[in-house]
């Protein structure tokens, strides 16, 4: 049943996304979770505490917001499944977890801004989806940032919540989203969050592991249907480059995207005025990327997304037999 839930949730979100009018009225599950995490960060992450105590309070916070999220999701699922066509109603809730439509819209907006408004427009658009400093990015760097965000967020924002929906139902999908939201808010190695966010960051690495591997393979198989793309180069890039990424998971989708399309992604970049040295994914690939290359990456991602939906549909059908 849960794989059918994931299949329906992906279909619904692909078709309608998360409507703006609904967001304006009630927000989004991520914003609800984020508000709770921010509150716990303010109340429990005290600068005067020792490093170990701040780690311990971060663990307590993680257990609290994750447990509350899972409990509410289980209650909602149980109530809705008791209704006629209950699975459909649960899928409507589940559709708030993957972000197929919004990811495509945000990345496509970068290409459109570059084409319409030039480099300044591209910098402004890409700053909405990446954390790096946009001021000194040239056109190629803007394009690389957009494509890297597409690859990584395809894994974190689409494949991972769908997988956990399939494995554990609404509780699994919502629980994953809580962990991933915490990692984005408190999981970075800043002076304030290195201790308090330690548990959230480590758990996020763990729960994203299966999705990152699946995403890399989806990009490789999708390359068979994109003119000029190379499935073989994508696979070689995964095994050659992925382990060089700072993240134990992001390297897989980024290397696969880079290799299949013949791009060089990642590399050195600046965050908060600090230069981060990193190796390129897709060594030897093109670095002089343009808006057309963003659109080519989007085509690869759309095909991979269709494959993901089809995969869940086949699994659900086989289970139902």
N, C-alpha and C positions, 0 to 999 in steps of 0.2 A: 504493500500500500504506500509506503513512504517514497519509493521511487516513482510511483504514479503521482504523488504529491509534488515531487521535485519537477517532474515533466510538466505538469499543469502550471506550476508556479512560473517556470521559465517561459512557457507559452504566453501566459497572461502578461508578464512583465515585458516581454519582447513586443507585444502588440500595443500596450497602452502605457507602459512605464509607471511612474508614480505621479499621478496628476498634480499639477501645480496648485489647483484650487484646494485639493485635499491637504497638501503641505501647508498652505497658508492658514488653514483652519485648525489642524491638529498636529502639525509637524510631521516627523518621520520617526520610526523606531530608533534609528541611529541618533537623532537629536535627543530623544528621551533618555537613551542609555548614556549619551555624552553628558547630559545635564547631571545625572546621578554621579558619574565618574568625576566630573569637575567639583561637585559638592564634597565628595569623599577626599579628593585631593586637597581641597582647602582646609578641611576639618582634621584630617588624619596625617597629612604629610607635613610635619612640623620641622622647620629648619634647625631647631635647637636639639632635636633628638639625635641619638647616635646612628651611625650608618646601618648597623644591624637592626635596630628598632624600626628604622624607616623601611627596611626590607620586610620585616615582620608585619608592619601595618599595611604595606602594599599587598602582601599575601591575604591578609584579613579583608581588605577592600575588594580584592579579586573574588574571593569566595562569596562575599556579600552580594556584589552586583551581578555576578554570574549566576549564583543560586537564585536570586530574585527573578532574573530574566528567564531562566529555565522553568521555574515554578509557574510564572504567569503564562508562558507559552504552553506548558502542559495543561494547565487549566483551560485555556482558550481552545486548544485542540480537542480536549475531552468533551467540552460543551458543544462545540460545533459538529463533531462527528456524530453526536446523538441526533442531529437534525436530518431531515431528508436532504439529499445532495450535500451532505456535510463535508465530504472531501473537497468539493468545489469551493466551499466557503473557507476551509482551511488553506486551500491553494491561493485564494485571494489575499489572505494574510501573508502567506509564504512569498507571494510575488513582491512584497516590499523588501525582501532580503537581497536578491541578486540585482545588479545595476546595469543590465545590458544596454538599455536605451539611453540612460543618462551618460554612461561612459562614451558611447559612440557620439552622442551630441557634443560633449565637451571636447573630445579630441578632434572631431570634424570642425568645430568652431575655430580651432587653431589654424587649420589649413585655410578656412574661409577668411580669417582675419589677415593672414599673410598675403593671400591673393588680392584682398580688397584694400587693406590699409598698410601693407608693407611690414617692415620689421617692427615698428612700434606697436602695431596692432597685434602682431604675432606674440611679442613679449607679454603684452597685457593678457592675451587669451591664455597663454601657457602658464602664466603665474596663477591662474585659477585651479590648475590641476597638479602642479609640482611645487615642492618646497624650496627649490634652489633659487639663487639670486638671478632675476631675469635681466637686470640692467645691462650687463655686458654680453649677453647672448647674441651671436649673429644668427642669420637665417638657418644655417645648418644646425647650430646648437639648439635653436628653438624646435626644429623638426625632430632632432634626436630626443629631446626631452619629452615631446608629445608622444612619440612612438614607444619610448621606454615606459611612460606612464600607461599607455594602452596595454602593453604586454604584461606589466606587473599587476595592474588593476583588473585585467581580464582574469587572472588567477585569483587574486584576493577578493574581487568584487563580484565575480560571476561563478567561476568553477567551484571555489571553496564553499560558499554558502549553499550552493546546489548540492554538492556532495554530502554535506552534513544534513541537509534536508532529507536526502535519499537514505542516509545511514540511520538517522535518529529522529526523523520527523521535524515538526515545527520547533521542538525544544532544541534539537541539534543545530538547526539553521540559526535560530535566535541566539543560542549560546555562542556559536561561532562569531556572530556579528558583534556580540558584546566584547569578546576577547579581542577581535580585530580593531574595534573602536578604541578600546583601552590602549592597545599598542600604539595607535596613531596619536593618542593624546598624551600618554605618560610613559611610553615605551622607549623613548629616545634617551641617549646618554648625555643628558644635560646635568648641570650641578644639582638641579632640583629633583630630577626624576630618575637618575641613575639607580638609586636604591629603591625608591617607592614603586617605580615601574618595572623593576627587574623581573618579577614573577609574571606579569602580563606579557612582557616581551618574549620571555622564554616559552610560555605557553602558546603564544601566537606563532612562533617558529614551528612548534610541534604540530599544531592543528592545520597549518598551511602546507605541510610537507606533501601529503598525497595530491593536493590540488595543483601544486606547482609542477609536479612530475607529469600529471595528466595534461596540464596546459601545454607544456613543452611538446608532448606527443601530438596533441590536437593541432598545434601549429605546423608540425612536420607533415601530418596527413593532409591538412588543408592546402599545403603548398602544391600538392598534385593538381589543384584546380585553379591556381593563379599563374598566369602567363609569366614566364621568366623566373619563377621561384624554384628553389631546389630543395626537395625533401632531404636528399643525402647530405647537403651542406648544413642543413638545419640540425640533423642528427649529429654530425661531426662537431658542430659548434657547441652543442650541449655538453658532450663529453670532454671537449677541449677547454671550454671557457667558463662553464657555469660555476665550477667550484672556485673560480677566482673572484666571484662577486662577494661584496661585504655581507650580503644576506644569504643564509643557507637555502633560501627558496627562490628569491627573485631572479637569480642567475639562470634558472631553467627556462622560464618564458622569454626572458630578454635574449639569451643566447639563441634560442630556437627562432625567435623573430628575426634576429640579426642574420643568422646563417641562412635561413630560407630565402630571405630577400636580398642578400648580398650587401647588407649594411654593417657599419661599425657603430655599435651603440655603447652607452655608458661612458667609461673613461673619466678623466678628471672633471670635477664640477665644484661650484662654490655654493655653500650653504651658510647663511648668516654672516657673510664676510670671510668665512674660513674655507680655504681650498682643500678639497678632499681628493687625494690621489687614488685612482682606481684604474684597473685594466679595462681595455675595450672588450666588449662581447662581439664576436664576429671579426676577429683580427684579419686585417687585409681587405675588409669590406669598404664600401664607399662611405666617406664622411661628409661629402658635400651634398647633403640632402635638401630636398625642396618640398613644397606643399604637395606636389604630386606623389612623393614618396609616403607622406602621411596617409594619403588616400589609398595607396597600394597596401599599406599596413592595415588599414581599416577593412579593406576587402578580405585580406587573409583572416582577420579576426571575425568578420561576419560569417565566413565559411566554417571556421572552427566552432563558432557559436551554434550554427545549424547542426553540426556534427554532435555537439554536446547534447542538444535537445533530442536529436535522433537516438543517441546512445541511451539516454534515460527512458525514452519511449520504448525502445527494444527491451531493455532490462525489465521495465514494468510489465510489458506484454508477456515476457517469458515467465516472470514470477506468477502472473495471473493464470497461466496454463495449468 
